[in-house]
Amino acid sequence: MKPFTLGVKRAGYFDVTDYVKQYPLPAAEQDELDTLDVAYRALAAVLYNFVPSSGHVGGSVSSGHFVSHLIYKEMAYDFSNPLRLDADIISYAAGHKALGLYAMWALRDECARIAAPCLLPQDEKLRLRLEDLLGFRHNKVQGTPLFTKFHSKALGGHPEPSTPFVRLSTGASGVGIGSSVGLAFAACDTYGENCPRVHIVEGEGGMTAGRVSEALAMASTAQLKNVVFHLDWNEASIESNRVTSDGKNPGDYVQWIPAEMFYIHDINVIFVPNGMDFAQVHAAQELAKHLDNHQPTAIVYRTVKGWKYGLEGKASHGSGHKFCSPEFYASLAEFEQKFGVKFPAFEGDKTPENVEKHYWAFLDTFRQALQAHPTLCSKIAADLTSRQKALSAAGRQERPGVGDSAVLFTGQDSQNAPAAFKFAAGDSHTTRGVLGDVLAYLNKESHGAIFTASADLYGSTGAAAIAKDFPAGNFNAVTNPASRRLAAGGICEDGMAAVCSGISAFGKQVAVSSTYGAFLAFEHVAARLHAIGYQAAHEIGATPNTLVLFNGHASLPTGEDGPTHGDPQSLQLVQDNFPKGACITATPLEVDEIWPLVTKALSLRPAVFAPFVVRPSQKLADRKALGMDDASACLKGVYYLHRAKNPSAGAVFVQGAGVGKIVVDQILPRLQEEGLDLNFIYVSSRELFELLPEAEQEALVPQELRRRAMGLTDFTMPTMDTWLLSDYGRQHTLYPQKKGGYLGSASAANIYKEAGMDAAGILAALRAYVNGLA
């Protein structure tokens, strides 16, 4: 058997032991970092104990060495101003290491408070203090005495951008890698060659998710030199002590070693055999700075989960010592000896108030210990000043001609479309094509503030047009940096949506993730995390941008592809699944509604905007001849296709361009001959309607009208619930799966016929509905 040979790679592989002498760590810095690590590990143990017994202490401990070296010796950032966009970023893709993040942040803040309070951000929102640790895994209604007294932050179980220097919400499997890569895309595009680095913290278990491979492909294909992965290879997960292969023995879950995973994706690998050795950590991070092949870099640290905690491996994953047990106190002994302090014994009942009282006594012990070691605190403060100077020395400036996303949110008139988007009745267009053209127009107006990605469907969905006024081909930091089109790793909605969410989270660009509506489920988790992060970021004054989910082939008009692609469920995945205002959906009927809906939705700056458009070309209706409201009426979320003469007539709510066109083209012209006096109301965006004042909502579609209304929808029955306030109306509503089962593969016309939603089926349903009303 011949050995397998890898193809040519741009990346390289390095063993850090070959470079320790080239990049030596001064003894004084080694001592400083070792001493700080003793405090960090003790504080991590205290956080787990007093939550109580909640969090991930093991992975927090094993990642401590490389994270502390990063924030004190490597990264260029301004501790006084966490919101600076030109700063390097550390992103905890491994969201379960939040316990460690908070401990690391609080120690940094405390050392600065003691030795150089001038370094502290003036706004307390931009700090994470020892006092804030009282809020770990608690929400804002905690209400215990000290939490209230100190105005402690509510610190999530996984990181959120309400914490300074945290740019993303992470923790859902694999999403954090993709969204962090998205930050790097945005930083590279904003600053060009002299761009901020994005340091991504993850463990080998987090690498096993399929979307991670997709995101790695995007980073390496685009040659993002500013991506540095820091992999905590401790081999332990919830249930395994050998997640991956170790190079000699098979893994319980995957058969690669992390170095192989990165290198096969053309990513530089620096292997650190002992990630608990600051000398090796230092050499690896220094070497990473000097690699010049313009590929991303991964530093793989071999570590021990729960190192010196008393529990190692999987036993320390999401678990730890029992509350205030002898084993817990033993884990603090090294700190007590090193710093000359003694932690108090827990006394009394385990009430929330008493637990908090003792928790603060422990935190105050850390404060006293650090105050008694001013030299250590001064060294930390000097490091922070050095990092600030490194950022100034980097001299990062936004590249000439960088896009201006503000134009997308504030610079467009929704009521008056440009000439290119004024259409004549009878002309044929596709809604997907016009959606792409509208976004292309906005991209040009904003000088390229929109990045677009598509799951190998650029031409099919209409997303290709978005980048048409910029260099052809996909974005590459070296060869094609002005392109607005991303190589999404292939047919990769999972990773693509995660990367796009990170691009939008950076706050300078808007990312569009495009695929079939049927595959929106792949994108949903990343969109949800983006919305969580979007909300949290605003709490400290950060301003992330909207993520656009371009659903290019929605529901039954994709009938030839069958039920796998012509799925009616997509709208239900995002409607009602976000807090009010966080996600706005749009289901335009005609192409002349797309400009108003897109610009109106963006002007409201939601976390997520999800337009649903269809594949077939359709002739534009003559609105005046049919008595339809003007296209601009779609801005209110609903508008009338037809108004009944009788004030007490029934109403039909219609949603979806497929069934909507059947109504407009085949039903409205026959109402008079059929003797059907009904209101037909089209739903262009439920969320835009619900953002109207209640009085205006009532005037537009009165409750009494909804109490007798039925529906016709391309989507699922639950998407109609807000419009239909009676069992009678729901019983007469037509929707794709009403007959039970999935529909077949055929032309759109035959799919609607099979569903009973062709013109004949609709007319029959309308007659039955009207007869019952009478």
Buried (B, 14 or more C-beta within 10 A) or exposed (E): EEEEEEEEBEBBEBBBBEBBEEBBBEEEBBEBBEBBBBBBBBBBBBBBBBBBEBBBBBBBBBBBBBBBBBBBBBBBBBBBBBBBBBBBBBBBBBBBBBBBBBBBBBBBBBBBBBBBEEBBBEEEBBBBBBBBBBBBBBEEEBEBEBBEEBEBBBBBBBBBBBBBBBBBBBBBBBBBBBBBBBBBBBBBBBBBEEBBBBBBBBBBBBBBBEBBBBBBBBBBBBBBBBBBBBBBBBBBBEEBBBBBBEEEEEBBBBEBBBBBBBBBBBBBBBBBEBBBBBBBBBBBBBBBEEBEEBBBBBBBBBBBBBBBBBBBBBBBBBBBBEBBBEBBBEBBEBBBEBBEBEBEEBEEEEEBEBBBBBBBEBBEBBBEBBEEBEEBBBBBBBBBBEBBEBBEEBEBEBBEEBBBBEBBBEBBEBEEBEEEBEBEBEEEBBBBBBBBBBBBBBBBBBBBBBBBBBBBBBEBBBBBBBBBBBBEEBBBBEEBBEBBBBBBBEBBBBBBBBBBBBBBBBBBBBBBBBBBBBBBBBBBBBBBBBBBBBBBBBBBEBBBBBBBBBBBBBBBBBBBBBBEBBBBBBBBBBBBBBEEBBBBBBBBBBBBBBBBBBBBBBBBBBBBBBBBBBBBEBBBBEBEEBEBBEBBBBBBBBBBBBBBEEEEBBBBBBBBBBBBBBBBBBBBEEBEEEEBBBBBBBBBBBBBBBBBEEEEBBEBBEEEBBEBBBBBBBBBBBBBEBBBBEEBBBEBBBBBBEEEEEBEBBEBBBBBBBBBBBBEBBBEBBEEBBEBBE
